[in-house]
């Protein structure tokens, strides 16, 4: 047998051996290789956060997330005495030091105008007057409320990308109805920049998701029954599946006080100066970002059901689910058609 024939035979044998090895190796593989899901949690903004994500490198981002949320509080928390927003509230103007202040102002202005003033971060003096700020106060009288209303209104401030300026001396800002949602977006975008494709970022009950959960399904979020009394086991009235979206629920059924037998919720109507007495008792909004979901869920508590329906016809990027009381005090539900099959009513 000449050398050429021998080499051809050896080549065929080698190819056969390689094919057998590859076949054996593939037969030992599981049908699907699932990435491990990592869970981290911690405390921030007076509440807790929980983050679940898959990562081929099995990285733990807790330290980075804690650092981001700490820097965020130094900018926009009214409970941190040296924060940017607290310093602005005590001065005539403020030059931004962090990257967080301006985006929240910009989005606040957009939603203030679209909601016809129902969402208004300058409501902070009223929040303080009603005892929902960092300090507890006495029940305010009507003359005090009328006085405060003189410097409530987003039109009383001007800003650009560098600074914000007051048009009236006593104007004060409170971003509690939008900043928590934005902080979720900031953490979400950080993880996205690290190459994370499947995740859920939750803080204080608000959250934003991307991709699929560990079961390779859309992330599903339960909506609580707002009529469950304190101490009772929570029950759900609906489940909403999220497809690369954010969700926020606002309501007055957990944070309120009782004065002379009457309940006062923490959501303040910036136009009347008083805690809202509207038909919506639970407002859930699904949006592309958590900053939008957070702000709009608050705004719709103020507008009431019929105005909310009207606004939603112009805000096609939003999805909503409301629990409300009719004129007879009967609980009813409303959801926008664009939620479609992604909502399951219990």
Buried (B, 14 or more C-beta within 10 A) or exposed (E): EEEEEEEEEEEEEEEEEEEEEEEEEEEEEEEEEEBEBBEBEBEBBEEEBEBBBBBEEEBEBBEBBBEBBEBBBBBBBBEBEEBBBBEBBEEEEBEBEEEBBBBBBEBBBEBBEBBBBBBBBBBBBBBBBBBBBEEEEEEBEEEBBEBBBEBBBBBBBEBEEEBBBBEEEBBBBBBBBBBBBBBBBBBBEBBBEEEBBBBBBBBBBBBBBBBBBEEEEBBBBBBBBBBBEEEEEEEBBBBBBBEEBBBBBBBBBEEBBEEEEEEBBBBBBBBEBBBBEBBBBBBBBBBBBBBBBBBBBBBBBBBBBEBBBEBBEEBEEBBBBBBBBEEEEEBEBBBBEEBEEBBEEE
